[in-house]
C-alpha cells in the first residue's frame, strides 16, 4: 500500500513539474495544441495551394446579460506566435498518425511570418467586431485557430465577468478567490490575470502574483480556528504572528460572538482599537454585516473593514447592497473564474480574404440564420461624443471613416512591432474604456444593445459577393 501511494504522489509531482516546465518554455511546445483538421487541411494546402489568406477572430453575439466584452489574452497570443515551432517529438507523433514526410519537413521549419492587427487588451468589444486579424500563408494562419480562440475566449470571458462584479460592488474592492474552483491550473492562473484586468484589486493565487505582479491577498481558513481549543486562542496566535494589519475570520461558530472575540483579543494584546478587518463567509450576510458594523463602531473599531466571501457574484452583491448591507470588501471565487451565468462566448475565427492572382480577394461564408460572415479585412471605428461612446462602425481596413480606429498593428512580416503594455497599463486602459461607456450598456441585468453599424462600402461588398456566388 505504501508503494502504491508513493507512486501516486510521484506521478502528481511529475504532472506539476511538466506543467511548470511548459510555462518556462514560453509556449515553445504548444504547436500540437490544435485541432486535427487544422493539420489535415495544412497538408492538403501544402500539396496544392499555400497562398496567403486573412482570418478574423470575432464574436457573433454577446452572451446573456452582457452589454460589452473586455478584450484580453493578446499577450499570450503574441508569445505563442513568437515561439511557435514543432519539436522533433511532435513531428514523430504526426508521422505515426500518417502525415507525409514532405509535409513534416515543412512543419519542421515553419515559423510565423505574417501580419497581425488586433484590439489591444483592455479595449471594449461588441458583436461582429474583429478582435484579431491575421494575414499570412494560409497554413500558418489556419493552424493557430485553436490556440487563439481558446486563449482570447477564456480571458475575455473572465475579464468581462470581473468588470461586472466590480461594477456591482459600487467602488468597494473585489478580490479574486477562485483558483481552487477553476477548471484546471492554467485556468486559475489566467483567471487571476484576467480578473485583474477587469478591475479586481488582486488575487489569492500566489503563483499568479509571482508571474504577473498582481497583489495577493489572504486571511485564514475555518480549519485554522477549529484547530485551536477556542476561537480566542486562535485569534491570539494569529495576531502574535501577523499583527493587527490582518483580517480575522469570525463566522466559524457564531459570527457576532466572533466579532466580539476579535475585539477582545486585539485590545487585550495591543491595547489599541485597530484591526484591518473581519471576514464572514456564511449566514444572513446582510443582517450580520449590519450588526457587525454596529458592534465594531461601538467598540471604537471604526476603521475595521468587513470582508465578505461565499457564493458571491454580481447579482448577489447588487442585492446585498440594495438591502443596505455594511460590506467593505468582497472575495469572489467560483462564479468569477467560471463565469457561471454565461460560461462561453460565441467566438469564431473565419476566413475573410484569400489570395488570387497575386492579390488578396474578399471571401465570405453565406449561410442561413446568423452564421453569415462579413468579407474583407476590417477595422473598427469608435465614435465618441462628450466623453462617451455613442456607436461603432465596422468598415473595410482601407476606409477612412469618422471615429477612432481601434485595431492596431501587432506583427509585421512575423516581427512583433507592438510594445506589449504592462498588466497595470492594461487594467488602467480597461477602466478608462469602461468609464466612456454609458451606464445603460453596463447594467448587470438586461443591458441595452450598443449600436454597431456596418459601413456602406462593406454592405456593398457583401451584396456584391452574395450575387456573384449565387
C-alpha positions, 0 to 999 in steps of 0.5 A: 500500500505504501508503494502504491501511494508513493507512486501516486504522489510521484506521478502528481509531482511529475504532472506539476513539474511538466506543467511548470516546465511548459510555462518556462518554455514560453509556449515553445511546445504548444504547436500540437495544441490544435485541432486535427483538421487544422493539420489535415487541411495544412497538408492538403494546402501544402500539396496544392495551394499555400497562398496567403489568406486573412482570418478574423477572430470575432464574436457573433453575439454577446452572451446573456446579460452582457452589454460589452466584452473586455478584450484580453489574452493578446499577450499570450497570443503574441508569445505563442506566435513568437515561439511557435515551432514543432519539436522533433517529438511532435513531428514523430507523433504526426508521422505515426498518425500518417502525415507525409514526410514532405509535409513534416519537413515543412512543419519542421521549419515553419515559423510565423511570418505574417501580419497581425492587427488586433484590439489591444487588451483592455479595449471594449468589444461588441458583436461582429467586431474583429478582435484579431486579424491575421494575414499570412500563408494560409497554413500558418494562419489556419493552424493557430485557430485553436490556440487563439480562440481558446486563449482570447475566449477564456480571458475575455470571458473572465475579464468581462465577468470581473468588470461586472462584479466590480461594477456591482460592488459600487467602488468597494474592492473585489478580490479574486478567490477562485483558483481552487474552483477553476477548471484546471491550473492554467485556468486559475492562473489566467483567471487571476490575470484576467480578473485583474484586468477587469478591475479586481484589486488582486488575487489569492493565487500566489503563483499568479502574483509571482508571474504577473505582479498582481497583489495577493491577498489572504486571511485564514481558513475555518480549519485554522480556528477549529484547530485551536481549543477556542476561537480566542486562542486562535485569534491570539496566535494569529495576531502574535504572528501577523499583527493587527494589519490582518483580517480575522475570520469570525463566522466559524461558530457564531459570527457576532460572538466572533466579532466580539472575540476579535475585539477582545483579543486585539485590545487585550494584546495591543491595547489599541482599537485597530484591526484591518478587518473581519471576514464572514463567509456564511449566514444572513450576510446582510443582517450580520454585516449590519450588526457587525458594523454596529458592534465594531463602531461601538467598540471604537473599531471604526476603521475595521473593514468587513470582508465578505466571501461565499457564493458571491457574484454580481447579482448577489452583491447588487442585492446585498447592497440594495438591502443596505448591507455594511460590506467593505470588501468582497472575495469572489471565487467560483462564479468569477473564474467560471463565469457561471451565468454565461460560461462561453462566448460565441467566438469564431475565427473565419476566413475573410480574404484569400489570395488570387492572382497575386492579390488578396480577394474578399471571401465570405461564408453565406449561410442561413440564420446568423452564421453569415460572415462579413468579407474583407479585412476590417477595422473598427471605428469608435465614435465618441461624443462628450466623453462617451461612446455613442456607436461603432462602425465596422468598415473595410481596413482601407476606409477612412471613416469618422471615429477612432480606429481601434485595431492596431498593428501587432506583427509585421512580416512575423516581427512583433512591432507592438510594445506589449503594455504592462498588466497595470497599463492594461487594467488602467486602459480597461477602466478608462474604456469602461468609464466612456461607456454609458451606464445603460450598456453596463447594467448587470441585468438586461443591458441595452444593445450598443449600436454597431453599424456596418459601413456602406462600402462593406454592405456593398461588398457583401451584396456584391459577393452574395450575387456573384456566388449565387 
